[in-house]
């Protein structure tokens, strides 16, 4: 189970690839498009939602990092669930994670269609979605090192844009420059109905999009089987992702709502596009729109990568058809990638039939699979720690703090998020 996976897939991903793949997977639709909708539900309280969500992600990533050092293989969640929770848990985790990323790919493709509509409102949304899927499928059929390099630059572009927004926004706020200078200020965070204009309930109702936004950080677990020097690369990547993502999410949202009061943001438009428009930089909105399309392409690209590796891993342990474990001459799980891309065509159909509802539908459905995966990581970590104490598994130096209490608190939080999904009618699907 261990050796065949590692000998078939090439360890061609460097540390910078893995760090940016995980960051790229987590910074996408949730921040660039989803935040516009949830800001209207929570106001500045959304920042508190991301802070709480980020703390939960910290424990999940540390638990995953400890398991990855114990055994760095592709499709890691399946292997850990199978070994430390039970065979059915491995089966359910592998297939639900695969399904989650197929559906997430649909969400990212939908976002691409929405953003292209900013320039070409007359172009049917489904045509853009289909074109993007064809391009990304072709990219994923290249060598893994080429995929890693492309994803590195995809992710770097959107990280650079967020940094530009934060630095430029702080200049406007602190030195009152530009068109927004007169009204911009951190006081906008509490001057329009308070920091929590809808109370704690408003913050609770943001957790669906907040946690969906963090989906993708666990991609490190999928890349483990193709990482160079996993013992060095994985702990470094795990630690760095957490603080970088918190800076990007909390920093960007704080600056956005300080520049433009939350109740003046258009829920139908990316807050990044709106803010750069209001700052008055010529052509900035078009530049931001292009970068945001790149962000969605990047996240969907990571999704195609992960679904291919997950199907391959399931085939390796006999929980998927053997044909899906086939490796082509480029050392890629070509059959698994092709099947995943083919199912993402359902997203094209949904964009044709229900273009206005498709985004909230697919994000709600995708989050259930992600919550399950994160919960299984915490339960598998608990089982691993028991195995170490009993002498059935070897311990590692990289550990999650707060075990076992943190394991149960995180699982409890994830159950609460799942329950909250049923409150909002649009998400109940």
C-alpha positions as CSV (number, residue, x, y, z in Angstrom):
1,X,0.0,0.0,0.0
2,X,2.8,2.4,0.7
3,X,5.5,1.4,-1.7
4,X,3.6,1.1,-5.0
5,X,2.2,4.6,-4.6
6,X,5.5,6.1,-4.0
7,X,7.3,4.3,-6.8
8,X,4.7,5.1,-9.5
9,X,4.3,8.8,-8.8
10,X,7.3,11.0,-9.3
11,X,8.6,13.2,-6.4
12,X,8.8,16.3,-8.6
13,X,7.2,19.0,-6.4
14,X,9.7,21.3,-4.5
15,X,9.0,23.2,-1.3
16,X,7.9,26.4,-3.1
17,X,5.5,24.4,-5.3
18,X,3.8,22.8,-2.3
19,X,3.5,25.9,-0.2
20,X,2.0,27.9,-3.1
21,X,-0.3,25.0,-4.2
22,X,-1.8,24.9,-0.7
23,X,-2.1,28.7,-0.5
24,X,-3.4,28.8,-4.1
25,X,-6.1,26.2,-3.3
26,X,-7.3,28.1,-0.2
27,X,-7.3,31.6,-1.7
28,X,-9.9,31.6,-4.4
29,X,-13.6,32.0,-4.7
30,X,-14.2,32.2,-1.0
31,X,-12.2,35.4,-0.6
32,X,-12.6,37.0,-4.0
33,X,-16.3,36.3,-4.7
34,X,-17.9,34.7,-1.6
35,X,-16.8,37.5,0.8
36,X,-19.0,40.0,-1.1
37,X,-22.1,38.1,-0.2
38,X,-21.3,37.3,3.5
39,X,-20.1,40.8,4.3
40,X,-23.8,41.7,3.9
41,X,-24.7,39.1,6.5
42,X,-22.2,40.0,9.2
43,X,-20.6,43.3,8.4
44,X,-17.1,43.8,9.9
45,X,-17.9,40.8,12.2
46,X,-16.8,38.7,9.2
47,X,-13.2,39.4,10.3
48,X,-14.0,37.7,13.6
49,X,-15.4,34.7,11.7
50,X,-12.2,34.3,9.7
51,X,-10.1,34.6,12.9
52,X,-12.1,31.8,14.6
53,X,-12.0,29.7,11.4
54,X,-8.3,30.3,11.1
55,X,-7.7,29.0,14.7
56,X,-9.6,25.8,13.8
57,X,-7.5,25.4,10.6
58,X,-4.3,25.8,12.7
59,X,-5.1,22.7,14.7
60,X,-6.3,20.7,11.6
61,X,-3.1,21.5,9.8
62,X,-0.8,20.7,12.7
63,X,-2.6,17.3,13.1
64,X,-2.2,16.7,9.4
65,X,1.4,17.7,9.5
66,X,2.1,15.2,12.2
67,X,0.4,12.4,10.3
68,X,2.3,13.3,7.1
69,X,5.6,13.0,8.8
70,X,4.6,9.6,10.1
71,X,3.9,8.4,6.5
72,X,4.1,10.9,3.5
73,X,2.0,9.3,0.8
74,X,-0.3,10.7,-1.9
75,X,-4.0,10.4,-0.9
76,X,-2.9,10.6,2.7
77,X,-6.4,11.1,4.2
78,X,-7.5,7.7,2.8
79,X,-4.5,5.9,4.3
80,X,-4.7,7.5,7.7
81,X,-8.5,7.0,8.0
82,X,-8.1,3.4,6.9
83,X,-5.3,2.7,9.4
84,X,-6.4,4.6,12.5
85,X,-10.2,4.9,12.2
86,X,-11.4,1.9,10.1
87,X,-11.7,0.6,6.5
88,X,-15.1,2.3,6.0
89,X,-13.7,5.6,7.1
90,X,-11.0,5.3,4.5
91,X,-13.5,4.4,1.8
92,X,-15.9,7.3,2.8
93,X,-13.1,9.8,3.1
94,X,-11.5,9.1,-0.2
95,X,-14.7,9.2,-2.2
96,X,-16.2,12.2,-0.3
97,X,-13.0,14.2,-0.8
98,X,-12.9,13.4,-4.5
99,X,-16.5,14.4,-4.8
100,X,-15.9,17.6,-2.8
101,X,-13.2,18.7,-5.2
102,X,-15.2,17.8,-8.3
103,X,-18.0,20.1,-6.9
104,X,-15.5,22.8,-5.8
105,X,-14.1,22.7,-9.4
106,X,-17.7,23.5,-10.5
107,X,-17.8,26.5,-8.1
108,X,-14.4,27.8,-9.3
109,X,-15.5,27.4,-13.0
110,X,-18.7,29.3,-12.1
111,X,-16.7,32.1,-10.7
112,X,-14.6,32.3,-13.9
113,X,-17.9,32.6,-15.8
114,X,-19.1,35.4,-13.5
115,X,-15.9,37.4,-13.8
116,X,-15.7,37.1,-17.6
117,X,-19.3,38.4,-17.6
118,X,-17.9,41.7,-16.1
119,X,-16.3,42.3,-19.6
120,X,-18.6,40.3,-21.8
121,X,-22.1,40.4,-20.3
122,X,-23.7,39.1,-23.5
123,X,-21.6,35.9,-23.5
124,X,-23.5,32.9,-22.1
125,X,-21.9,31.9,-18.8
126,X,-21.7,28.2,-19.7
127,X,-19.4,28.8,-22.7
128,X,-16.7,30.4,-20.6
129,X,-17.0,27.6,-18.0
130,X,-16.5,24.9,-20.7
131,X,-13.5,26.7,-22.2
132,X,-11.8,27.1,-18.8
133,X,-12.4,23.4,-18.1
134,X,-10.8,22.3,-21.4
135,X,-7.7,24.5,-20.7
136,X,-7.2,23.2,-17.2
137,X,-7.7,19.6,-18.1
138,X,-4.9,20.0,-20.7
139,X,-2.6,21.6,-18.1
140,X,-3.2,18.7,-15.7
141,X,-2.1,16.2,-18.3
142,X,1.4,17.6,-18.4
143,X,4.3,16.4,-16.1
144,X,3.7,17.0,-12.4
145,X,6.7,19.4,-12.2
146,X,5.1,21.5,-15.0
147,X,1.8,21.5,-13.1
148,X,3.7,22.6,-9.9
149,X,5.5,25.4,-11.7
150,X,2.3,26.7,-13.3
151,X,0.4,26.5,-10.0
152,X,3.3,28.4,-8.3
153,X,2.9,31.3,-10.7
154,X,-0.9,31.2,-10.6
155,X,-0.8,31.4,-6.8
156,X,2.0,34.0,-6.7
157,X,-0.1,36.4,-8.9
158,X,-3.1,36.4,-6.6
159,X,-0.9,36.7,-3.5
160,X,0.8,39.7,-5.1
161,X,-2.5,41.3,-5.7
162,X,-3.7,40.8,-2.1
163,X,-0.4,42.3,-0.8
164,X,-0.9,45.3,-3.3
165,X,-4.4,45.8,-1.9
166,X,-3.2,45.8,1.7
167,X,-0.2,48.1,1.1
168,X,-2.1,50.5,-1.2
169,X,-5.1,50.5,1.1
170,X,-3.1,51.2,4.2
171,X,-1.5,54.2,2.3
172,X,-5.0,55.6,1.6
173,X,-6.2,55.0,5.2
174,X,-3.1,56.4,7.0
175,X,-2.1,59.3,4.6
176,X,-5.6,60.1,3.2
177,X,-4.5,60.0,-0.4
178,X,-6.7,59.6,-3.5
179,X,-10.4,59.8,-4.0
180,X,-11.2,57.5,-1.0
181,X,-8.7,59.3,1.4
182,X,-11.3,61.7,2.8
183,X,-13.7,59.0,4.0
184,X,-11.4,56.0,4.5
185,X,-10.4,55.0,8.1
186,X,-10.4,52.1,10.5
187,X,-13.4,53.8,12.2
188,X,-15.5,52.4,9.3
189,X,-15.2,49.1,11.0
190,X,-17.5,50.2,13.8
191,X,-19.2,53.4,12.7
192,X,-22.0,51.8,10.6
193,X,-24.1,49.8,13.0
194,X,-21.1,48.6,15.2
195,X,-18.5,45.9,14.6
196,X,-21.2,43.3,15.0
197,X,-24.3,44.9,13.2
198,X,-26.1,41.6,13.1
199,X,-24.8,40.3,16.4
200,X,-23.1,36.9,17.0
201,X,-25.7,35.1,15.0
202,X,-24.6,37.1,11.9
203,X,-21.0,35.9,12.5
204,X,-22.2,32.3,13.0
205,X,-24.0,32.4,9.6
206,X,-20.8,33.3,7.9
207,X,-19.0,30.1,8.8
208,X,-20.3,28.3,5.7
209,X,-18.4,30.7,3.4
210,X,-15.6,31.2,5.9
211,X,-14.8,27.5,6.1
212,X,-15.4,27.0,2.4
213,X,-12.8,29.8,1.8
214,X,-10.2,27.7,3.8
215,X,-10.9,24.6,1.8
216,X,-7.8,23.6,0.0
217,X,-5.2,24.0,2.8
218,X,-5.3,20.2,3.3
219,X,-4.0,19.8,-0.3
220,X,-0.5,19.4,1.3
221,X,-1.8,15.9,2.2
222,X,-2.4,15.1,-1.4
223,X,1.0,16.4,-2.6
224,X,2.9,14.4,0.0
225,X,3.5,11.5,-2.4
226,X,5.1,13.7,-5.0
227,X,7.1,16.0,-2.7
228,X,10.9,16.2,-2.7
229,X,12.4,15.7,0.8
230,X,8.9,15.4,2.5
231,X,10.5,15.3,6.0
232,X,11.8,18.9,5.5
233,X,9.3,20.3,3.1
234,X,6.0,19.3,4.8
235,X,6.5,20.8,8.3
236,X,7.8,24.1,6.9
237,X,4.9,24.3,4.4
238,X,2.3,23.4,7.1
239,X,3.5,26.1,9.5
240,X,3.8,28.8,6.9
241,X,0.4,28.3,5.3
242,X,-1.5,29.1,8.5
243,X,-0.1,32.6,9.2
244,X,0.1,33.6,5.6
245,X,-3.6,32.7,4.9
246,X,-4.7,34.6,8.1
247,X,-2.7,37.7,7.0
248,X,-4.3,37.5,3.5
249,X,-7.9,37.0,4.6
250,X,-8.0,39.1,7.7
251,X,-5.7,41.8,6.4
252,X,-7.5,42.1,3.1
253,X,-11.0,42.2,4.6
254,X,-9.9,44.8,7.3
255,X,-8.5,47.1,4.6
256,X,-11.5,46.7,2.3
257,X,-14.1,47.5,4.9
258,X,-11.9,50.4,6.2
259,X,-11.7,51.9,2.7
260,X,-15.4,51.4,1.9
261,X,-18.1,51.0,4.6
262,X,-19.4,47.5,4.6
263,X,-23.0,48.6,3.8
264,X,-21.8,50.3,0.6
265,X,-20.2,47.1,-0.9
266,X,-22.2,45.5,-3.7
267,X,-22.9,41.8,-2.9
268,X,-22.9,41.0,-6.7
269,X,-19.4,42.4,-7.3
270,X,-16.0,41.3,-6.1
271,X,-15.0,43.7,-3.3
272,X,-11.5,43.8,-4.8
273,X,-12.8,45.1,-8.1
274,X,-15.1,47.7,-6.3
275,X,-12.4,49.0,-4.0
276,X,-9.8,49.5,-6.8
277,X,-12.4,51.2,-8.9
278,X,-13.2,53.6,-6.0
279,X,-9.5,54.3,-5.3
280,X,-9.5,55.7,-8.9
281,X,-6.6,53.9,-10.4
282,X,-7.1,53.8,-14.2
283,X,-7.7,50.3,-15.5
284,X,-7.3,48.8,-12.0
285,X,-10.7,47.1,-11.9
286,X,-9.8,45.3,-15.2
287,X,-6.5,44.2,-13.8
288,X,-8.1,43.0,-10.6
289,X,-10.8,41.1,-12.6
290,X,-8.1,39.4,-14.6
291,X,-6.2,38.4,-11.5
292,X,-9.4,37.1,-9.9
293,X,-10.0,34.9,-12.9
294,X,-6.5,33.6,-12.5
295,X,-7.3,32.9,-8.9
296,X,-10.3,30.8,-9.7
297,X,-8.3,29.0,-12.5
298,X,-5.6,28.3,-10.0
299,X,-8.0,26.8,-7.4
300,X,-9.8,24.7,-10.0
301,X,-6.4,23.5,-11.3
302,X,-5.5,22.3,-7.7
303,X,-8.9,20.6,-7.6
304,X,-8.2,18.6,-10.8
305,X,-4.8,17.7,-9.4
306,X,-6.2,16.5,-6.1
307,X,-9.1,14.5,-7.6
308,X,-6.8,12.6,-9.9
309,X,-4.5,11.7,-7.0
310,X,-7.4,10.7,-4.7
311,X,-8.9,8.3,-7.2
312,X,-5.4,6.9,-7.8
313,X,-5.0,6.3,-4.1
314,X,-8.4,4.7,-3.8
315,X,-7.5,2.3,-6.6
316,X,-4.3,1.4,-4.9
317,X,-6.1,0.1,-1.8
318,X,-8.8,-1.7,-3.8
319,X,-11.6,0.9,-3.1
320,X,-11.9,2.1,-6.7
321,X,-11.7,0.3,-10.1
322,X,-8.1,-0.8,-10.9
323,X,-8.2,1.2,-14.2
324,X,-8.3,4.4,-12.2
325,X,-4.9,3.6,-10.7
326,X,-3.2,3.5,-14.2
327,X,-0.2,5.7,-14.6
328,X,0.8,7.0,-18.1
329,X,4.3,7.5,-19.5
330,X,4.5,11.0,-17.8
331,X,3.9,9.3,-14.4
332,X,0.5,10.9,-14.1
333,X,-2.8,9.2,-13.1
334,X,-4.3,10.1,-16.5
335,X,-7.5,8.0,-16.2
336,X,-8.3,9.4,-12.8
337,X,-7.8,13.0,-14.0
338,X,-9.9,12.4,-17.1
339,X,-12.9,10.9,-15.1
340,X,-12.8,13.9,-12.7
341,X,-12.7,16.4,-15.5
342,X,-15.6,14.7,-17.2
343,X,-17.8,14.9,-14.1
344,X,-17.0,18.6,-13.8
345,X,-18.9,19.0,-17.1
346,X,-22.0,18.8,-14.8
347,X,-20.9,22.3,-13.7
348,X,-21.2,23.4,-17.4
349,X,-24.8,22.1,-17.5
350,X,-25.7,23.8,-14.2
351,X,-24.4,27.1,-15.5
352,X,-26.6,26.6,-18.6
353,X,-29.7,25.7,-16.5
354,X,-29.4,27.8,-13.3
355,X,-26.6,30.3,-13.7
356,X,-27.8,32.5,-10.7
357,X,-28.2,29.7,-8.1
358,X,-25.3,27.4,-9.1
359,X,-22.6,29.1,-7.0
360,X,-24.3,28.9,-3.6
361,X,-25.5,25.4,-4.4
362,X,-22.1,23.9,-5.2
363,X,-20.3,25.7,-2.3
364,X,-22.8,24.4,0.2
365,X,-22.5,20.8,-1.1
366,X,-18.7,21.0,-1.3
367,X,-18.4,22.2,2.3
368,X,-20.0,19.0,3.7
369,X,-17.3,16.9,2.1
370,X,-14.6,19.2,3.4
371,X,-16.0,19.2,6.9
372,X,-16.0,15.4,6.8
373,X,-12.4,15.3,5.7
374,X,-11.2,17.7,8.4
375,X,-13.1,15.8,11.1
376,X,-11.5,12.5,9.9
377,X,-8.0,14.1,10.0
378,X,-8.7,15.0,13.7
379,X,-10.1,11.5,14.5
380,X,-7.2,9.8,12.6
381,X,-4.7,11.9,14.5
382,X,-6.4,10.8,17.8
383,X,-6.1,7.1,16.7
384,X,-2.4,7.7,15.7
385,X,-1.6,9.1,19.1
386,X,-3.1,6.1,20.7
387,X,-1.1,3.8,18.4
388,X,2.1,5.7,19.4
389,X,1.4,5.3,23.1
390,X,0.7,1.6,22.6
391,X,3.9,1.1,20.6
392,X,2.1,0.2,17.3
393,X,3.3,3.3,15.5
394,X,6.4,5.5,15.7
395,X,6.2,9.1,16.9
396,X,7.5,12.2,15.1
397,X,9.0,15.5,16.2
398,X,6.3,17.7,14.6
399,X,3.2,17.6,16.8
400,X,-0.2,19.2,17.2
401,X,-0.5,21.1,20.5
402,X,-3.5,20.5,22.8
403,X,-4.2,16.9,22.0
404,X,-6.6,15.2,22.7
405,X,-8.8,18.1,23.9
406,X,-8.1,20.1,20.7
407,X,-9.2,17.1,18.6
408,X,-12.7,17.0,20.1
409,X,-13.1,20.8,20.2
410,X,-12.4,21.0,16.5
411,X,-14.7,18.1,15.6
412,X,-17.5,19.8,17.7
413,X,-17.0,23.1,15.8
414,X,-17.2,21.3,12.5
415,X,-20.5,19.7,13.5
416,X,-21.9,23.1,14.5
417,X,-20.9,24.5,11.0
418,X,-22.7,21.5,9.4
419,X,-25.8,22.3,11.5
420,X,-25.7,26.0,10.6
421,X,-25.8,25.1,6.9
422,X,-29.5,24.0,7.4
423,X,-30.5,27.4,8.8
424,X,-30.0,29.4,5.5
425,X,-32.6,28.3,2.9
426,X,-30.2,28.9,0.0
427,X,-27.6,26.6,1.6
428,X,-30.0,23.9,2.7
429,X,-29.5,22.0,-0.6
